[in-house]
Amino acid sequence: MSRKGDVAAFVTMAIMWALNYPLLKIAFQYEPPLITLFFRILIGGVASLAFAADTLQSLKGKRVHTLILLTGILNSFLFMAFWFLGEETESASISSIIIYTFPIINIVFSYLFLNERIIRERAFGSAIGFAGLILIFWDQLAIHFSMGIILLVLAAVSWSGSAVIYKKYLNAIDARTVNALQFIYSLPFVAALSFLAEKVTAAWLSPVFLGTMLYMGVPGTAVAYLIYFRLIRKYEVSKISGYFFTVPAFSVLLSFFLLGEINGIPIYIGFALIAAGMYIGSMK
């Protein structure tokens, strides 16, 4: 795609992911976190297979499949399990702030494991962007030490680890193939944990729950992650990391347009800081 196409794809991905945070709270009213996770991965895996049907036969070699399995465990299983369990006890705003320490962790991991330079502008831009993110949620900020916070931090670390593995070892593989197989390979682990730790109820038959899972599974997972892998494949991890602060920022905008929530001046200052951080981070 062209640069403009990449920007459009990123914005689409960010909006799709932004909706997942408030929708997750709705889903928790019907089923517990790990059961919700199972439905998301199941639907996301089936949808991803449909996109990748013509690419799977060309993938050969145990090493490649093992690396995709590891990517799935870090990205689909551990990341989402830690996130869902953490958000069960923490607010959606706190969850998004901690999960989106991901760009900062990415810069460190890309330096340690991918030999990408820590460019001053990118590091400074990410710091400004994260400050803007905190300002956006300032009035809801009540971080306290808890197991939920620890789980959310582990989620961010696990997500960053999967990005490193994909970029270092799977960059030459069709993104559709990796995207589909990471969900399929992680599904047994998700199912085992989900049904051993929690009990599914008849609430999953609710149209609201099924509709929420359909959105989170198809556009919110299968499509969004396909865009994500393609962008990670094309650009340096540290180069695009700062742009991920737009995801929780979009969640605030969507709440304004869809729910009529009033935003104060600090929120708009936060948006300005995120924009400034992205500009500074892209200077080189």
Secondary structure, DSSP 8 states (H G I E B T S, - for coil): --HHHHHHHHHHHHHHHHHHHHHHHHHTTTS-HHHHHHHHHHHHHHHHHHHHTTTGGG---HHHHHHHHHHHIIIIIIHHHHHHHHHHHS-HHHHHHHHTTHHHHHHHHHHHHS-----HHHHHHHHHHHHHHHHHTGGG------HHHHHHHHHHHHHHHHHHHHHHHSTTS-HHHHHHHHHHHHHHHHHHHHHHHS---GGGGSHHHHHHHHHHHIIIIIIHHHHHHHHHHHS-HHHHHGGGGHHHHHHHHHHHHHH-----HHHHHHHHHHHHHHHHHT--
